Amino acid sequence: MKEKFSVVDWVGYIIGIVVVGFILFILLWPIIDPTPNKSATIKENVEQLTFK
């Protein structure tokens, strides 16, 4: 017998996927960091990108 999902179930499911995706993104960010100098601050990296 199939169970029917209510709207609340779908909303909770989507929120869960978004939260898990966000956590994975934060954990993987140091690996995929596109900035030229990974040890520099964000402000320094933005200045390097904009004032070449």
C-alpha positions as CSV (number, residue, x, y, z in Angstrom):
1,M,0.0,0.0,0.0
2,K,1.4,3.4,-1.0
3,E,1.6,6.2,1.4
4,K,0.7,9.7,0.2
5,F,3.0,12.5,0.9
6,S,1.4,15.7,2.2
7,V,2.6,19.2,1.4
8,V,4.4,19.4,4.8
9,D,6.3,16.2,4.0
10,W,7.5,17.7,0.7
11,V,8.5,21.0,2.3
12,G,10.5,19.2,5.0
13,Y,12.1,16.9,2.4
14,I,13.2,20.0,0.3
15,I,14.5,21.8,3.4
16,G,16.5,18.7,4.3
17,I,18.1,18.5,0.9
18,V,19.0,22.3,0.9
19,V,20.5,22.0,4.4
20,V,22.6,18.9,3.5
21,G,23.7,20.6,0.3
22,F,24.8,23.7,2.2
23,I,26.7,21.7,4.7
24,L,28.5,19.7,1.9
25,F,29.3,23.0,0.1
26,I,30.9,24.5,3.3
27,L,32.9,21.3,3.8
28,L,34.1,21.2,0.2
29,W,34.7,24.9,-0.3
30,P,38.5,24.8,0.7
31,I,39.0,22.2,-2.1
32,I,37.1,24.2,-4.8
33,D,38.2,27.7,-3.7
34,P,38.7,29.7,-7.0
35,T,40.6,32.6,-5.4
36,P,44.2,33.0,-6.4
37,N,45.7,33.1,-2.9
38,K,43.9,30.7,-0.7
39,S,45.6,31.9,2.5
40,A,44.7,35.5,2.0
41,T,41.5,37.1,3.3
42,I,38.5,37.5,1.2
43,K,39.0,41.3,1.0
44,E,42.6,40.8,-0.3
45,N,41.4,38.3,-2.9
46,V,38.7,40.6,-4.1
47,E,41.2,43.5,-4.4
48,Q,43.6,41.2,-6.4
49,L,40.8,40.2,-8.8
50,T,39.4,43.7,-9.4
51,F,42.6,45.8,-9.5
52,K,44.9,43.9,-11.9
